């Protein structure tokens, strides 16, 4: 069975200790709905958003018990404007923590004046065989595109 994944590599982190007791209990219940790999998971102060800490490598949050067969995925994403470190997105068709397809974004490339960075604003990958390095080398500009119109990152 294929699972749907949320992939994020650089989202602002909020600790559970900063939440009220009620929010902390709600956050703990929310965490039970996800499997987390290579990240520390917390909920935002709004009790709706999910925050992951920033560490090296890919981090995965899998939604337990959900399979998307046909539909759309909507999400808001927030990163940090640090060159080569703000990559966030959605993974899908996942088999495990390393085998999945993903579309991820470099939000601070959306509005850059550098045409090379701008062309790398949104990207598709299919890990592990077709990571961004392989796709960029073998299919230049096919799986990476600018975002137009560009939202404010």
N, C-alpha and C positions, 0 to 999 in steps of 0.2 A: 504494500500500500504506500503510495506516495504521500508525503506530508508537505505542508506549506511552512515556509520559514520566513522569519524576519531577520534580516542581516544588517548589522550595523557595526561600523568600525570606529566611529568617533561621535558619540552623542554625549552631551553634558550629563554629569553624574550628580545625583542628589542622594544623600545618605538617608536611610530609614530613621536614623536617630533625630533628624530634623523634623520629622512628622509628629503630629499629635498622636496620642494613644489610639484613638479611633481610626485615624489614617493609617497608622502602623499595622493595626489588625487587618484593615481592608487591603493594604499592600501585601501582607503575608498571604492572604487568601488569593489575591490576584497572581502572585508568584507561583502558586500551586497549579495554575493553568498553563504554565510554560516550562519547557526544558531549556536550560541555559548552558551554553558551552563557551568557555574562554572569555567570560565577562562577569562582572558583578552587576546584578540586576536590582533596580529600585524603581519605585513609582515616583512620579513628580508630585509637587505640592498640590496640584489640581486633582489628584487621585484618578487621573485618566491616562496621563502620559507614562511612557516607559523610558527609563534612563539607563544607559549602560556606561560603564567606566571606559576610559581610554587607555588601552594597552596595545602593545605590538601584536600584529596578526589579525586574522578574521575572528569575529565573534558571532555567534548564532543564538537566536532566541526562537525556539520552535513552539508553535501553538499546539497544545495537546488535544488530541481527539477531533481535529478539524481537517477535512479534506475539501479543497476547492476544485470543483470539476469544471464549472463554467461561471464566469462572473468577473467582477472587477475588484481591484484592491485600491483603496484610497487611504492615504496616510499623510500626515504632516511630519516634516523632518527638520531637525535643527542640528547644526554642526558648529564648529569653531573655525574661524578664519586663520588657519595655520597651514601654510603652503605644504602640499603633499601629505596632509594628515586629516583632511575632512572628507572622508568617503563614507556615505551612508546610503542604505537602500533596502530593497526587498528581494528576498530569495524565494524560489518556488520550485516545484517538481523535485523536491528534495528526497533523497534516499537515506541520507545520514548527514552528519555534521560537515562532511567534506565533498559530498556529491550532490550538486544542485545547480540550477540556473539562477541567475540574478540580474537585476537591473539596478545599477547603483549610480549615485550622483556625486559630483564634486561641486557643491553649491557655490563655492566662491570662484568657480570658473565661469559661472553663468554670465556675469557682467564684465569680466576682464577685457582689457583692450588687446591682450596678447592673443593673436589668432590661433596659435597652437593650443594653448590652455583652453580657449573658448571651444575648440573642436572636441575637447575631451570632457565636456560637461556632463554628459550622460553616457553610460556604457552598459552593454550586455556582456555577460560571461556565462560559461557552462563548465563549472569546475568538476573534476580536477583537470580534465584533458584540455579544455579551451579557456584558460585563464586570460586575463587582460594582456599579459606579455605575449602569449602565443597569437591571440587574435589581432593585436596591434602589429605584430611582425608579419603575419601571413595575410591579413586582410585590412590593410591600412584604411582608416576612415569608414569602414563598413559597419562596425559594431560600436562606434563612438560617434556622437553627434553633439552639436551645440543645442541648447534649449532656447526655443524661440516661440513666443515672446518669453524673455527671461524674467522669472519672478525675482523679487528681492531676496537674496540668500539669507 
